[in-house]
Amino acid sequence: MTQLVGPNSYPSAVIALYLEQPDTPMRASQADLALALRLDKDGVPLETVEAALLLGSLRRLLRPKDATPLSPIRSLAYFLPVIEELIQNPAPGNYLDYLRLKLQQTTRARGGAGQKTTFSNGR
């Protein structure tokens, strides 16, 4: 396991990736940090976590326009089912690059959809 928390640690990277996603809070909660530490301890590759965050965000953004709007994401735990999905069915090697590009294109096309909220805990 890497150092607990530092600018180059696994948990810090997970939190940074989480906070970059649309519809996520501006700050991580203690529960988010605890989950990032657990993912590190469990040996979940950072690439898997990033792919799950991107895929989960894309699934939200690419819903039909007439679908009921979803509430903002308030916890890193929101992405756990997608992380587990990718652990069970790993994505091909170039999938992460595809997801990064697709999210960038989608948010640009939607005019920055998924503005940040000020929620900082699991309320």
Secondary structure by P-SEA (a helix, b strand, c coil): cccccccccaaaaaaaaaaacccccccccaaaaaaaaaaaaacccaaaaaaaaaaaaaaaaaccccccccccccccccaaaaaaaaaacccccaaaaaaaaaaaaaaaaaccccccccccccc
